[in-house]
Amino acid sequence: MREGTAIFWFRRDLRVHDNAGLYEALKRFDCVIPVFVFDTGILAELPRYDRRVDFIAQALEVLDQQLRSHGSALHVGVGEPTKLLPELVQRYGAQAVYTNGDYEPDALQRDAVVERSLASRGVTLHRFKDQVVFEKSEVVKDDASPYTVFTPFSRKWKKQLTPFFLQAYPSERYAANLARSEQLQLPAQRPDLASLGFERTDLQFAPPRIARSLLAQYGAQRDFPAVHGTSRLGIHLRFGTGSIRALAQQAIDGSEVFLNELIWREFFQTLLWHFPKTVTHSFKPAYDNIVWRNNEADFKRWCEGQTGYPLVDAGMRELNATGFMHNRVRMVVASFLCKHLLIDWRWGERYFAKHLLDYELAANVGNWQWAAGSGADAAPYFRVFNPTLQAKKFDPDGAYVRQWVPEFGKGDYPAPMVEHTEARARCLQVYQRAVKEQD
């Protein structure tokens, strides 16, 4: 039996098709108000030239077009969701708010405040699983404890997977229950980048697609940064402009290696859910005893791509210029910061958080702790990437380095800021001391 009016709160799910929470709202209510809120608390912390905000703005234009094709439109608000959602509930006379789950600690805290505020008005906040195939404690050991090693997690993930979990939610089937555009109390002027205080960037939104040919070659080409061998769909997963269910099905049909990358993402999501302290503390407590050098001048050279190691510098310059860095190179630059320079992984994690287009807290923290050796299923502390050998192996022709470090091999390129053998020895000494202190 259908009811009256509900608000659907778009967040990390900026699409109409195969949207779990939207489907559930449309199926139950006669009038569903589509809402997105630009969170001013988040925006205040971002630079004025931020490609991710531009991506969201362009994605919202596409989403609004999708909704208008069904006779509706997107209500875009600007403010604090904890205050704005209750106001919109009152304005529209909504009986419920539907949304999809977000599992990051700050998001959970925000949602708890929204939920309490709505409950005081007799309105319920309903959350659904949409950005992952399996969430929270759906993939755990037989004794219900969380996995902390990827390989058994991935085996259990695949064992539990059935076609049911990859079925698309047919949201459009109930599109007639979207609020008509004339029913919506839209702002006189729709918020855009300029009104939000942001600049248009060089980013051009494109629908999420992955070629079958790329999937077929993914395992062989994904480690070579000069080759277009990765999907670059991370930002679409981050903001939900594509369906994880559809992408997982493509991976199953086309590339086991790519499927494992999607499972890594869910492994990190699960770890963050069970161990939220890892945002600021090492998963392995002993590694919080590391005495980091944290030399600010060294960190600045790393940030600017002036370390004297061309693969490291190429990666950092690519990140600074485009918001993207190839995954293999991410491992090398992260290892270099933590182990060659002995700079706290949290410094690097924060820098990536500011610059990566596809930034996700769980994956960023998980991968940085992996590189530092402090995380679950991490590389052992004595594994220290040699940036020179990594370049020879994965950029043998130097094409990637030449693109981003054109002065390499010339007189104005800096000498390596540390010598690899000496840096490795120093790293092992510091790490060993930290581990022994724990014992």
N, C-alpha and C positions, 0 to 999 in steps of 0.2 A: 504493500500500500504506500503510495507516494504521499509526501508531506508538502509543506509550503516552501519557504525560502531558505537557502543556505548560501554561505560564501565559500568559494573555493580559493584558497590562498596559494598561488603559484610561488615556488621558491627555486629548488634545484630540479625543476621538471618543466622547462619552458617549451611545452608542446601540447597539442590537443590529442594527437594519436597515441594510443597505448600508454595512457596516463592512469595509473591505478587509482589514486585518490579522486581525480576528476570523474572517472568512470563510476565510482561508488556514489559520489554526490549526485551525478546526473541520473543515476538509476533510482535514487530514492526521493529526490526533490523535484517539484514542478518548476522551480525557478532558482537557478544557480548563478550567483554573481561572481564573475571571474575577476580576481584581484591580484595585483602585484604591489609590493611595498619596497621602495628604495629606502633602505635602513640608513638614516642619517648618521647613526653612531658608527657604522662601518665606513660609510663614505668619508667621514671626517678624517679618517686615518690614512687615506689613500692620496697619492700624488694627483695633481690636476690632469696629467697626461697618463691615463691608465687604460691600457688596451682591454682589460677585463670589463671595466665599466662600459666601454664602447661596445664590446661584444654583447653585454646584457642589453644595452639600449637597442642595438640592431636586432637582437633575437626577439625582443619585445615587439618590435615593429612587425616581424614575421608572425609572431603569436597573435597579435591584434588582427592581422590580415586573415589568419586561420579562423579566428572567432567571428570576424565580420562576414566571412563566407557562409556562416551559419546564422547570420542575422543578429549577432551579439557584438560585444566589444570588450576590451580589457580596461578595467578601472585601475589606473596607476596612481598610487599614493606615495607621498614623500613624508617621512617622519620616523618615529619609533614604533615598531610593530606592536609593542606592548601597550601603547596608548591608542594607536590608529585602528587596530582590529576591533577593540570594543566599541569605538566610535562608529565604525562602519556597520557593525552588527546592529547598533541602535538605529542608525540612519535607514538601513534597508529592512529593518524588522526581521532579521535572520534568526532562525531557530538553532542553527548549528554552523560551525566552521569546519571545513574539510581541508586537509593538506597531506602532503607526503612527508615521511620521516626524515629528519636530519640528525645525525648521531654525534656531531662534534660537541664537546663540553659546553661551549658558549651558546650554541644553538639549543641544546637541551635546557639550559638555564633560562633562556629567552622563552622557550615554549612553555616551561613550567609557569612562568609569570603570566603569559597569555592565557593559559589554561585556567589558572586561579581567577583571573579577572573575568573571564567569560563565565565561569561556573557561578560567580557571585550574581550574575545576571540570568542564571538559569539556562545558559547556552553551553553546549559541549564541544570540545575540540577533538576531532577524529583524525588520527594519523595512520597512514598506510605505507607499506613497503613499496618503493618504486625505483630507487637509484642503485639497488643491488639485487642480485638473484637470491642470495641468502643473507640474512641480517642477524645481528646480536648473537644469540646462542643457538642458532639453527644448525650450525656445523660445529659440533663439539665432540669430545672423546666419549666413549661409552659410559664413563663415570660422570659425564656432564661437565667436566672441567674443560677449559679452553685449550685449543692447540697453541703451542708456541713455536712449532717447527712447521715450515711450509709444506714439505712433501707429504706428510700424513694428512695435513689439512686439505691439500688438493685432492688426495685420493678419496677422502670422505666426501668432499664437495661433489666430485664427479659421481661417486656411488649414489648419493642422494638425489642427483639431478634426474628428473623425469620430464617428459614433454609438458606436464602441467605448469612447471615453474617458468617455462619460456613462452607460454601462451600470451598473445597480445590482448590487452584490455580494449574492447571495441567502444571507445569513448564516443565516437561519432554516431553510433547507433542511437544514442539518447541526446543528440545535439539539440533537438527541439526543446529540451528543458533548460537550455542556456537562457539567461535573462535577455530579453530583446534590448537592442541598443537604446531604444527610446525609454526603457525602464531604468536605465542606469543614470546615476547622478555624477556624470563625468566632470572633471575640472574644466574650467573655461579654456585653459590652455594645457595641453598634455605635456607633462614634464619631459624635457629633453636634456641632452648633455649640457648645453649652455646654461639652462636654468638650474641644473644641479651643480654648476661650477666646474664642469669638466670640459676638456677639449676633445674634438674629433681626432682620432688617431689614424694610422695607416692600415688599421685592421679592416678587412672586408669579410663580412659574414658569409659563409657558404654552408649549405646543408651538409650534415654528416654523411659521408659516403666512404666506403672502403672497397677498392677494386678487388675482384677475385684473383687477378694476376698478382697483386701485392701480397695477398694472403698466401698464395701458392709459393712465393719466394721469401716469405717473412722469416722463416727460420734461418735461411742462408744469408740474408741481407741485412737483418735488423741491427747488427753490431757495427756497421760501417757508416759513419756519419756523413760521408760525401755522397752516399747513395740515398735516394728517396725510398727507403725500405721500411719505414715505420708508418703507423696509421695517422698520427697527429690528431687523434680523436679525443685526447685527454680533456680538452676544454669542453667538448660536447658532453662528455660524461660528467664533468664538474657541474655544468649548469643544466643538464638534462634536456638539451636540444635534440638528443637522440636517445633511443631506448636501449637500456642495457640488455634487455631480453632479446631484442632483434640482433644486437651485436654479438651476443654470446652464441646465438644460433648460427650466425655467419662464421664465427670462429670454429664451432663444432664441425661445420661443413667444409671448412677451408684450411684450418691451421691449428694443430694441437699446441704449437709454441705460442701462438697469439692467445689462445684460450687460457694458457697458463698465466699470461700477463694479466688477463682480466681477473683470474683467481688470486693472483698476488694482491691486486687492489682490494679484493674482499677480505683477504687474510689481514691486511693492514687495518681495514675497517673494523674487523672483529677484535683485533688486538687493542685498538683504541677504545672500543666499547668496554672491554673487560679490564683494561689497564689505563684509565684516563690520565694517571699520573705521568705517563711516558711523554706527555706533551712537554713537560719541564724537567723530568728526572729520567735517568738511564733505566732501561728495563732491567739491566744487570746492575744491582746497587753498587758493586765494587767500582764501577766506572765513574761513579760520582766522586770518587777519591782522586781522580786524575788531576794533577797540578798542571793546568793549561798555561801556556805562555801568554796567549791572548795579546799578542803584540799588534797594536792598532795600525802601525805603519805597514806591517806585513799583510794584515787583513785588507787594507786599502789597495795594495798592489794586487792581491787576489781578486778583489771585486772588479778592478779595472782591467784585468787581463794583462798584467805586466810582471808575471812571475819569472819569465825567462824559460818556461817550459811551454812550447808552442801548442800542444794539445790542450793543456789547461787554459792557456790564454785564449785560444780559439773558442772554447766552450763558453767562457765568461763573456767574451765580446758578442758571441751569438745571442746569449741570454739578454745582455744589456740592450742590444739593438733590436731584437725581435720578440722577446718574451718566451722564446723556445730554446731548449738545449736538448741535443740528442741524448738518449738514455745511457748509452755506453759512456759518453763523455761526462754525464752527471756523476757517474760512479768515480771516474778519475779525478774530477775537480773536488769532489767531496772528500775522497780519501786524502788528496793532497793537502786540503785545509786542515783536516783533523790530525793527520799523521806526519806529514812533512813539516807543517808549520806549528803543530800542536796548538791549534785554536779550537775552542769549544764548538762542538757540532751545532749547538743552539744558535751561535752567531751565523753560521751558514744556513741553517734552517730558516731563520728570520729573513735573511737576504733573499733566498729563493721565494719565500712567501710573498715578498714585495714585488717580485719580478716575473714569476712563472705564470704564463697564461693558464696552464692546466693545474695550478696549485690546488691541492687537496690536503688538508691537515694530516689525515691519517697516513697517506702515502708519503708525504714529505717528511714527517717525523720518522716514520718507519724506515724509509730509505736512508735518511741521515744517520739514524742509529745503526743501521746495517753497515754503513761505510765506516762509522767510528768504532764498530765492534761492540757497542754497548747495548744493542737491541736483541729482540727475540730472533733466533735463527740468523744471527749476524755473521758477517765475515770475521774470522778470528783476529785478535788484535795484532798478531804477527804477520798477517797478510797486508802488505803495503804495496799498492800498485806502483810500478815504475812507469812514470808518464812517458818516458822516451820509448820504452819497449811497447807500451800500449799504442803509441802513435805508429810505430813501425808495423804493428800487427793489424791495426784497424783503419789506418789511413796511410797505407803503404806508398801511395803515389803522392802524398802530401796535398791532395786536392782540397780537403777540408781546411787544413792549416793555411794554405795559400789564400783561401777565400776570406778568412777572418784575421790572419796575421800576415799581411802582404810584405811587411818589413823583415820577416824572419830570414835569417841568413845574410842580412845586411848590417851595416855598422851601427845603425840606430836601434837595433833590437837588444834588449837588456840580457846580460848574462844570467844564468839560473840563480835565483836568490838563495837556494840551498843546494847542497850536493846530495844526491839521492842516497848514497851509501851511509853518509854521516847522519842524514836526517832519519833514515830508517833505524839506525843504531840508537839514536836519541829517543825515538818514539818507543822502541821496545823497552828501553830502560825505564822510561816514565810509566808506561802501562804496567810493566811487571811490578813496579813499586806500588802502584795503586791496588793491584790484585792481591799482593801480599798483605797490604794493610787490612784488607777485608778479611783475610784468613786469620 
